[in-house]
Amino acid sequence: MIPMARYVQDIRGSVNRDIDCSFALNLGMLIGDYVSCKRVLIGRDAHTPSQMIKRAIGTGLMAAGVDVIDFGVATVPVIHHHMERFEGHLMINVSRSPLRTDEINIKLLSNHEIPLEQRPTVYADWNQLGKLQYVNNYLDSYIKSIVESISPSVGNREFMVVLGYDEGSPWNIEGDILNQLNCQTISITFRGSLFGKNFPLANASSISMIADVVRASGADMGVILDNDRDTIFFIDERGELIRDQTVLSIFADHYLKSSDGPVVSSVVASKALENVAGGRLIRTSVNDVLNRVYTENAVFGGDEPGMYIFPEFQYCYDATFALLKMLEIMAERNMTLHNLASGMGRYSRAEFSMECPNEFKDSVIERLAEHFSDKRIELIDGIRVEESSGVVLIRPSRFEPLIRVYIESESSEETQKKSRHIMNLLKSKMSDLHGE
């Protein structure tokens, strides 16, 4: 079992405006001062800004006396898989944001939250500087571990899979693994000139391209993978995108057939997932899913968008393992992905966002809690209103001045009706705040 990373912390911002080399250097020193004289594993995607920011972070870590294990271009699950080998206490991954082409995303994975408030800079003495070690040939052990963890039934089915990547993706390791398992692959790279204006990565253009290739080739499945490989989107053999909540239900159903659970997801979890899990679903805040998977000894965990944790392999969001596990489920049940998805309960679901200044977010949630005080509500992360026919979740965005709304009902008509009501309600509450 690979040591766990219980927390994921994200830092996002525009390159050379919000996040420049000075910021990254100071961040590295701040982190280095906190972990003090330990090893940190670090990697990035293939985009140039990621290379620049990763080097600055690494320099800051070394200046604080921390040894840096540099994987160069590597994915989150691959780096995390080597935490035990290198006795790492923290890993950092730098990549282009999946939301905007000009933004960088810095991820910190550790077994404790790193306090990121500004503190006085502490430099190590000249003879106590951290050492830099480059890592080569690190893919083989990760690939070997995955192949050994997946049932031979996958190879017996000889699946064909269409793989979609961003041009900054580190390696096509999924193709290598699938080839070892006697599967065929078709790989497609999304070039920035075509898709750069259509972020996030799983957008209408990229989904349509993968869907067309799946149908034309007769493939069993298509997937879209992000650069970090902690996010994956599934497209079935008919070229239809499988909703994240349906994928969560498929995985949860698989693990709960042979275990008492529990499974963990965020407050965004669909009632369909609740129906699959019964009383074995633990809902938590979006920030705390990984930690609760560990502390609750869960058999599976996941969250939107397309992020899945498989404790049987490692405590890390792992899109590569998710791909192989889905093929294993299809092989063992002798079912297509479409049929698997059709067997999961489905509710009509709507999602939208409304602009909300960061300073108003808490007040909006407080006023909504008063408004829904006669309902069954949860205040784990935003406000979740439970009703017999569905659920309404209203929560503040972690990164943007937005309020995100998720509405689920048994019919599309009811969902549309609730959406209009919640939209008007939010406008009213925010108008009141602006007027104060």
C-alpha positions as CSV (number, residue, x, y, z in Angstrom):
1,M,0.0,0.0,0.0
2,I,1.3,3.4,-1.0
3,P,1.4,6.0,1.8
4,M,-1.6,8.3,1.8
5,A,-1.9,12.0,0.8
6,R,-4.8,13.1,2.9
7,Y,-5.0,16.7,1.6
8,V,-4.9,18.4,-1.8
9,Q,-4.4,22.1,-1.8
10,D,-4.7,24.1,-5.1
11,I,-3.2,27.4,-5.9
12,R,-4.3,29.0,-9.2
13,G,-3.6,32.2,-10.9
14,S,-2.6,33.9,-14.2
15,V,1.0,33.3,-15.2
16,N,3.3,36.3,-14.6
17,R,0.5,38.3,-13.0
18,D,-0.9,36.4,-10.1
19,I,1.8,33.7,-10.1
20,D,5.3,34.7,-11.2
21,C,8.8,33.5,-10.4
22,S,9.0,35.6,-7.3
23,F,5.7,34.2,-6.0
24,A,6.8,30.7,-6.7
25,L,10.2,31.2,-5.1
26,N,8.5,32.5,-1.9
27,L,6.0,29.7,-2.0
28,G,8.8,27.2,-2.1
29,M,10.5,28.8,0.8
30,L,7.3,29.0,2.8
31,I,6.6,25.3,2.2
32,G,10.2,24.4,2.9
33,D,10.2,26.3,6.2
34,Y,7.1,24.4,7.3
35,V,8.2,20.9,6.3
36,S,11.8,21.6,7.5
37,C,14.6,19.4,6.4
38,K,12.5,16.8,4.7
39,R,12.1,15.6,1.1
40,V,9.6,17.0,-1.3
41,L,8.7,15.3,-4.7
42,I,8.0,17.7,-7.5
43,G,6.9,17.5,-11.2
44,R,5.0,19.3,-13.9
45,D,3.3,19.0,-17.3
46,A,4.9,19.8,-20.6
47,H,3.9,23.4,-20.9
48,T,6.6,26.1,-20.7
49,P,5.0,28.2,-17.9
50,S,4.9,25.0,-15.7
51,Q,8.6,24.5,-16.2
52,M,9.4,28.0,-15.2
53,I,7.2,28.0,-12.0
54,K,8.3,24.5,-11.0
55,R,12.0,25.5,-11.1
56,A,11.3,28.6,-9.0
57,I,9.4,26.5,-6.4
58,G,12.2,24.0,-6.3
59,T,14.8,26.7,-5.8
60,G,12.8,28.1,-2.8
61,L,12.5,24.7,-1.3
62,M,16.3,24.2,-1.5
63,A,17.0,27.6,-0.1
64,A,14.9,26.6,2.9
65,G,17.0,23.4,3.4
66,V,14.7,20.9,1.8
67,D,15.8,18.1,-0.5
68,V,14.0,18.2,-3.9
69,I,13.3,15.0,-5.8
70,D,12.5,16.3,-9.3
71,F,10.5,14.1,-11.7
72,G,10.5,16.6,-14.5
73,V,7.5,16.0,-16.7
74,A,5.3,13.6,-14.7
75,T,1.7,13.1,-13.6
76,V,0.2,13.4,-10.1
77,P,-0.5,9.6,-9.6
78,V,2.9,8.6,-10.9
79,I,4.7,11.0,-8.6
80,H,2.5,10.0,-5.6
81,H,3.2,6.3,-6.3
82,H,6.9,7.0,-5.5
83,M,6.3,8.8,-2.2
84,E,7.3,5.7,-0.2
85,R,10.4,4.9,-2.3
86,F,11.8,8.4,-1.8
87,E,10.5,8.8,1.7
88,G,8.7,12.0,0.6
89,H,6.6,14.0,3.0
90,L,4.9,16.2,0.4
91,M,4.5,16.3,-3.4
92,I,4.0,19.3,-5.6
93,N,2.7,19.3,-9.2
94,V,2.6,22.3,-11.5
95,S,0.4,22.3,-14.7
96,R,-1.6,24.5,-16.9
97,S,-5.1,25.2,-15.4
98,P,-7.8,23.0,-16.9
99,L,-10.1,26.1,-16.9
100,R,-8.0,28.8,-18.6
101,T,-5.0,28.7,-20.9
102,D,-3.2,31.6,-19.2
103,E,-3.5,30.2,-15.7
104,I,-1.1,27.9,-13.8
105,N,-2.3,25.4,-11.2
106,I,0.0,24.4,-8.3
107,K,-1.1,21.3,-6.4
108,L,0.2,20.3,-3.0
109,L,-0.5,16.7,-1.8
110,S,0.4,15.9,1.8
111,N,-0.8,14.1,4.9
112,H,-1.5,17.4,6.6
113,E,-2.6,20.8,5.4
114,I,0.2,23.3,4.7
115,P,-0.5,26.8,6.3
116,L,0.0,29.1,3.4
117,E,-0.2,32.5,5.1
118,Q,2.8,34.8,4.6
119,R,5.5,34.4,7.2
120,P,9.0,35.9,7.5
121,T,11.5,34.2,5.1
122,V,13.9,31.8,6.8
123,Y,17.0,30.9,4.8
124,A,19.0,27.8,5.5
125,D,22.7,28.2,6.2
126,W,25.0,27.7,3.2
127,N,26.0,24.2,4.4
128,Q,22.4,23.2,5.1
129,L,20.9,23.9,1.7
130,G,18.6,21.3,0.2
131,K,19.9,18.9,-2.4
132,L,18.5,18.4,-5.9
133,Q,18.0,14.9,-7.3
134,Y,16.6,14.2,-10.8
135,V,14.5,11.0,-11.2
136,N,14.7,8.9,-14.4
137,N,13.0,5.7,-15.5
138,Y,10.2,6.1,-13.0
139,L,7.3,5.0,-15.2
140,D,8.1,1.3,-15.2
141,S,7.3,0.7,-11.5
142,Y,4.0,2.6,-11.8
143,I,3.0,0.7,-15.0
144,K,4.0,-2.6,-13.4
145,S,1.9,-1.9,-10.3
146,I,-1.2,-1.1,-12.3
147,V,-0.9,-4.1,-14.6
148,E,-0.6,-6.4,-11.6
149,S,-3.6,-4.8,-10.0
150,I,-6.0,-5.2,-12.9
151,S,-7.7,-8.5,-13.7
152,P,-6.5,-10.5,-16.8
153,S,-10.1,-10.4,-18.0
154,V,-9.3,-7.0,-19.5
155,G,-6.8,-8.5,-21.9
156,N,-9.2,-11.4,-22.8
157,R,-11.8,-8.8,-24.0
158,E,-9.2,-7.1,-26.3
159,F,-10.9,-3.7,-25.8
160,M,-10.4,-0.7,-28.2
161,V,-10.1,2.6,-26.4
162,V,-9.9,6.1,-27.8
163,L,-7.6,8.3,-25.7
164,G,-7.9,12.1,-25.7
165,Y,-5.1,14.3,-24.3
166,D,-4.1,17.9,-24.1
167,E,-0.9,18.8,-26.0
168,G,0.9,19.4,-22.7
169,S,0.2,15.9,-21.4
170,P,3.3,14.3,-20.0
171,W,3.2,10.8,-21.5
172,N,0.8,8.4,-23.1
173,I,1.3,5.8,-20.4
174,E,-2.3,4.7,-20.8
175,G,-1.5,3.5,-24.3
176,D,1.5,1.6,-23.1
177,I,-0.5,-0.1,-20.3
178,L,-3.4,-1.0,-22.6
179,N,-1.1,-2.4,-25.2
180,Q,0.5,-4.6,-22.5
181,L,-3.0,-5.8,-21.7
182,N,-3.7,-6.8,-25.3
183,C,-6.0,-3.8,-26.0
184,Q,-6.0,-1.5,-29.0
185,T,-5.8,2.3,-28.6
186,I,-6.3,5.4,-30.8
187,S,-4.6,8.5,-29.4
188,I,-5.7,12.0,-30.1
189,T,-3.9,15.2,-29.0
190,F,-5.9,18.3,-28.6
191,R,-3.8,21.1,-30.0
192,G,-4.1,24.6,-28.5
193,S,-4.7,26.2,-31.9
194,L,-7.9,24.3,-32.2
195,F,-9.1,23.9,-28.6
196,G,-7.3,26.7,-26.7
197,K,-10.4,28.9,-26.7
198,N,-12.6,26.1,-25.5
199,F,-11.5,25.4,-22.0
200,P,-12.1,23.4,-19.9
201,L,-10.5,20.4,-21.6
202,A,-13.7,18.3,-21.7
203,N,-15.6,20.8,-23.7
204,A,-18.1,20.5,-26.6
205,S,-15.3,20.4,-29.2
206,S,-13.1,17.8,-27.6
207,I,-16.1,15.6,-26.5
208,S,-17.5,15.7,-30.1
209,M,-14.1,14.7,-31.6
210,I,-13.6,11.7,-29.3
211,A,-17.3,10.7,-29.8
212,D,-16.9,10.8,-33.6
213,V,-13.8,8.6,-33.5
214,V,-15.4,6.2,-31.1
215,R,-18.4,5.7,-33.3
216,A,-16.3,5.6,-36.6
217,S,-13.8,3.0,-35.2
218,G,-16.3,0.9,-33.3
219,A,-14.3,1.4,-30.1
220,D,-15.6,0.2,-26.7
221,M,-14.9,3.5,-25.0
222,G,-13.4,6.9,-25.3
223,V,-11.8,9.0,-22.5
224,I,-10.5,12.5,-22.1
225,L,-7.6,12.8,-19.6
226,D,-6.2,16.0,-18.1
227,N,-2.5,16.8,-17.8
228,D,-2.3,16.0,-14.1
229,R,-4.1,12.6,-14.6
230,D,-6.3,13.2,-11.6
231,T,-9.3,13.8,-13.8
232,I,-11.0,11.6,-16.5
233,F,-14.1,11.8,-18.5
234,F,-15.8,8.7,-20.0
235,I,-17.5,8.4,-23.4
236,D,-19.4,5.2,-24.1
237,E,-19.4,3.1,-27.3
238,R,-22.3,5.2,-28.7
239,G,-20.4,8.4,-28.4
240,E,-22.3,9.6,-25.4
241,L,-20.6,11.4,-22.5
242,I,-21.2,9.5,-19.2
243,R,-22.1,11.9,-16.4
244,D,-19.6,12.1,-13.5
245,Q,-22.3,11.1,-11.0
246,T,-23.1,8.0,-13.1
247,V,-19.4,7.0,-13.1
248,L,-19.3,7.4,-9.4
249,S,-22.3,5.1,-9.1
250,I,-20.7,2.5,-11.3
251,F,-17.5,2.4,-9.2
252,A,-19.3,2.5,-5.9
253,D,-21.6,-0.3,-7.0
254,H,-18.6,-2.4,-7.9
255,Y,-16.9,-2.0,-4.6
256,L,-20.0,-2.3,-2.4
257,K,-20.9,-5.7,-4.0
258,S,-17.9,-7.2,-2.2
259,S,-17.5,-4.9,0.8
260,D,-19.5,-3.1,3.5
261,G,-18.0,0.2,2.5
262,P,-18.2,3.0,3.1
263,V,-17.7,5.2,0.0
264,V,-17.0,8.9,0.2
265,S,-18.1,11.8,-2.0
266,S,-18.7,15.5,-1.6
267,V,-21.9,17.3,-1.0
268,V,-22.3,17.5,-4.8
269,A,-23.2,13.7,-4.7
270,S,-26.3,12.8,-6.6
271,K,-29.2,11.0,-5.1
272,A,-28.5,8.3,-7.6
273,L,-25.2,7.6,-5.8
274,E,-27.1,7.7,-2.4
275,N,-29.4,5.0,-3.8
276,V,-26.5,2.8,-4.9
277,A,-24.7,3.2,-1.6
278,G,-27.7,3.1,0.7
279,G,-26.5,4.1,4.2
280,R,-22.9,3.5,3.2
281,L,-22.3,6.9,1.6
282,I,-20.4,9.6,3.5
283,R,-20.8,13.1,2.2
284,T,-18.2,15.7,3.1
285,S,-16.9,19.1,1.8
286,V,-15.2,19.3,-1.6
287,N,-11.9,20.0,0.1
288,D,-12.1,17.0,2.4
289,V,-12.9,14.0,0.2
290,L,-9.4,12.6,0.1
291,N,-8.9,12.9,3.8
292,R,-12.2,11.3,4.7
293,V,-11.5,8.3,2.4
294,Y,-8.5,7.7,4.6
295,T,-10.0,8.4,8.0
296,E,-13.2,6.4,7.3
297,N,-11.2,3.5,5.7
298,A,-13.4,3.8,2.7
299,V,-13.3,1.3,-0.2
300,F,-13.8,4.1,-2.8
301,G,-14.1,7.8,-3.1
302,G,-14.7,10.4,-5.7
303,D,-16.0,13.8,-6.7
304,E,-16.8,16.0,-9.7
305,P,-15.3,16.7,-12.1
306,G,-14.2,13.2,-13.0
307,M,-12.0,12.6,-9.9
308,Y,-11.8,9.1,-8.4
309,I,-9.8,7.5,-5.5
310,F,-9.1,3.8,-5.3
311,P,-7.6,2.9,-1.9
312,E,-6.8,-0.6,-3.1
313,F,-4.1,1.0,-5.2
314,Q,-3.2,4.3,-3.7
315,Y,-4.7,7.2,-1.8
316,C,-4.6,9.6,-4.7
317,Y,-7.0,10.8,-7.4
318,D,-5.8,8.5,-10.3
319,A,-7.4,8.8,-13.7
320,T,-5.1,6.2,-15.2
321,F,-6.2,3.6,-12.7
322,A,-9.9,4.7,-13.1
323,L,-9.6,3.9,-16.9
324,L,-8.3,0.4,-16.2
325,K,-10.8,-0.3,-13.4
326,M,-13.7,0.7,-15.6
327,L,-12.5,-1.8,-18.3
328,E,-12.1,-4.4,-15.6
329,I,-15.7,-3.9,-14.5
330,M,-17.0,-4.1,-18.1
331,A,-15.0,-7.3,-18.7
332,E,-16.1,-9.0,-15.5
333,R,-19.8,-8.2,-16.0
334,N,-19.6,-8.7,-19.8
335,M,-21.4,-5.4,-20.3
336,T,-20.8,-2.3,-22.5
337,L,-20.2,1.0,-20.8
338,H,-23.6,2.2,-22.1
339,N,-25.4,-0.7,-20.4
340,L,-23.4,-0.2,-17.2
341,A,-24.4,3.4,-17.1
342,S,-28.0,2.7,-18.0
343,G,-28.2,0.4,-14.9
344,M,-27.5,3.2,-12.6
345,G,-30.4,5.4,-11.3
346,R,-30.6,8.8,-13.1
347,Y,-32.1,12.1,-12.0
348,S,-32.6,15.2,-14.0
349,R,-29.8,17.5,-13.1
350,A,-29.0,21.2,-13.7
351,E,-25.9,23.1,-12.8
352,F,-25.2,26.8,-13.1
353,S,-23.1,29.6,-11.5
354,M,-23.9,33.2,-10.5
355,E,-21.3,35.9,-9.9
356,C,-20.9,36.8,-6.3
357,P,-18.1,38.9,-4.7
358,N,-15.9,36.8,-2.4
359,E,-16.8,39.1,0.5
360,F,-20.5,38.3,0.1
361,K,-20.3,34.5,-0.1
362,D,-20.7,33.7,3.6
363,S,-23.5,36.2,4.0
364,V,-25.4,34.7,1.0
365,I,-25.2,31.2,2.5
366,E,-26.3,32.5,5.9
367,R,-29.4,34.2,4.4
368,L,-30.2,31.1,2.4
369,A,-30.0,29.0,5.6
370,E,-32.6,31.3,7.2
371,H,-34.8,31.1,4.1
372,F,-34.7,27.3,4.1
373,S,-34.9,26.9,7.9
374,D,-38.2,24.9,7.6
375,K,-36.5,22.4,5.3
376,R,-34.1,19.5,5.8
377,I,-30.7,21.2,5.3
378,E,-27.0,20.4,5.6
379,L,-24.3,23.1,6.0
380,I,-21.2,20.9,5.4
381,D,-20.1,22.9,2.4
382,G,-22.5,25.7,1.4
383,I,-26.2,24.7,1.9
384,R,-27.8,21.5,0.7
385,V,-31.6,21.3,0.8
386,E,-33.0,17.8,0.8
387,E,-36.5,17.2,-0.6
388,S,-38.5,14.1,-1.3
389,S,-38.2,14.7,-5.1
390,G,-34.7,15.9,-5.2
391,V,-32.0,18.1,-3.8
392,V,-30.7,21.7,-4.2
393,L,-27.0,22.5,-3.4
394,I,-25.7,26.0,-3.3
395,R,-22.0,26.4,-2.5
396,P,-19.4,29.1,-3.0
397,S,-16.6,28.5,-5.5
398,R,-13.2,27.8,-4.0
399,F,-11.3,29.7,-6.7
400,E,-13.6,32.2,-8.4
401,P,-16.1,35.0,-7.3
402,L,-19.0,32.7,-8.0
403,I,-21.8,30.8,-6.3
404,R,-22.3,27.4,-7.8
405,V,-25.8,25.8,-7.9
406,Y,-26.7,22.1,-8.4
407,I,-30.3,21.1,-8.7
408,E,-31.6,17.5,-9.0
409,S,-35.2,16.3,-9.5
410,E,-37.1,13.3,-10.8
411,S,-38.2,15.2,-13.9
412,S,-36.7,17.8,-16.2
413,E,-39.7,20.0,-15.8
414,E,-39.3,20.1,-12.0
415,T,-35.6,20.8,-12.4
416,Q,-36.2,23.7,-14.7
417,K,-38.9,25.1,-12.3
418,K,-36.5,24.8,-9.3
419,S,-33.7,26.4,-11.3
420,R,-35.7,29.5,-12.1
421,H,-36.8,29.7,-8.5
422,I,-33.2,29.4,-7.1
423,M,-31.8,31.9,-9.6
424,N,-34.4,34.5,-8.6
425,L,-33.8,33.8,-5.0
426,L,-30.1,34.3,-5.3
427,K,-30.5,37.5,-7.2
428,S,-32.8,38.8,-4.5
429,K,-30.3,37.9,-1.7
430,M,-27.4,39.4,-3.5
431,S,-29.4,42.5,-4.3
432,D,-30.2,43.0,-0.6
433,L,-26.5,42.7,0.2
434,H,-25.5,45.2,-2.5
435,G,-28.1,47.6,-1.0
436,E,-26.7,47.4,2.5
